[in-house]
Amino acid sequence: MATISSTRAPLSRAVSYTTPLEIVAGEGAELVARDGRRYLDCVSGYGVTNTGHCHPRVVEAVRAQVGTLLHVSTVGRVAVSASYAERLCALAPMPDAKVFFTNSGTEAVEAALKLVRYASGRPGVVSFGGGFHGRTLGSLSLTTSKASFRARHEPLPTGTYHVPYPRRELGPTFEAIERLFVEQVTPERVAAFVVEPVLGEGGYVVPPGGFLPQLRELCDRHGILLVVDEVQAGFGRTGRLFACQHEGVEPDLITMAKGIASGLPMGGILGRAALLDAWEPGAHGTTFGGNPVACAAAHATLDALLDDGLVENAAARGAELLAGLSAAVAERPDTLVEARGRGLMVGLETVGPDAATALKAALLEDGVIVSTCGPDWRVLRFSPPLILTAAQVERVVDAVRAAA
């Protein structure tokens, strides 16, 4: 097969790359560049490779499935998809769950938008400032993490409203919701609230305690559905299988993707059976969703997460990482502002985008890959594979301290 340098490949320039590296392999928590140098990966393909790169369980499951059946779509039912659905629904944070499989997070959000409106007969959907829910037009109408994501793609679909995400206290958020109900849309016309349990692209913000329970109570009071976007936070990332479980909240619907299948394209919506069954047969569909290879990878991913203790490891290593980065903040208040996060979803806010860019570049020189997030790119995000070791946490913290 002919090869071409990846820097000269005829690919759209729309995609912005996190590093200038050409990656040729991945193993565990490390990526290997073309020159052979190994890098500690604190991006995980943007929260995807929770089990690490090329986890043996996942590789073997994919190899076995590829040799049996690659694709059948909706021509007939497939055992590996059905068994994974049963297994996932048994772990769902709501009783009597059902699932609809998609190929990505943005497609899961699109499906959720269709379903909540179809089931409720209400047109309005409310999301939160700084939230990221995808880049296709429906999901983009909910996304407000960066104005650049929306620019020149307008007009976006109507019927979506936005209120502030709670960062320090709950009062302003719920006051804004009450004003929304008075000034823009009555609660009887709202189908759902869509919320990230931890703000992702918007800056890795953990809301104050009690946020999701209070939002759940408000939704119940008005007959509004609660959709929790777990696309980035789900599958062990925050130290629980689903981040909403930290506060014991039962959503009506969860959107999911990223960590579900360790790198194979897969997503879905997981929710109450009565809600999923509101769709009549044929009301929604998919060509590739729940394909056999992705579901085999998802089975193996769940094996690794549960059998290898990766969810618990995310909690433990995340606490160490947060403590280490918080100590770095105390040492360098001229450069660093705050470390925050939950599990291995940790953000390090700097004094500005230039400081974040410089720190990201210095870490790359030291062999640690991170990315930036937040409306003006001032937050470094650390979302490494959940197999991260204590020694690797120490390496990351030492690198930050040396570079800050």
Protein Blocks (a to p, Z undefined) as FASTA:
>chain_A
ZZddfklpccdfkbccfbfcdcfbdehjbccdfkopacddfklnnoilmnoghifklmmm
mmmmmmmombgcjmbccfklmmmmmmmmmmpcbehiaddddfbfklmmmmmmmmmmmmno
pabdcddehiaebjbfklmmmpckbfklmgopaccdehiacddddfkbmklmmmmmmmmm
mmmocfklpfbdcddfbdcklnopacdehklmmmmmmmmmnopacdddfklmgghlnopa
blklmnopacfbdcdefjlnoopacddddddfklmmmpcghkaccfkgopaklmmmmmmm
mmmmmmnommmmmmmmmmmmmmmmmmmmmmmmmlbmbdcdehjadcdddfbfklmmmmmm
mmmmnopacddedjkopaccddddfkbcfklmmmmmmmmmmmZZ
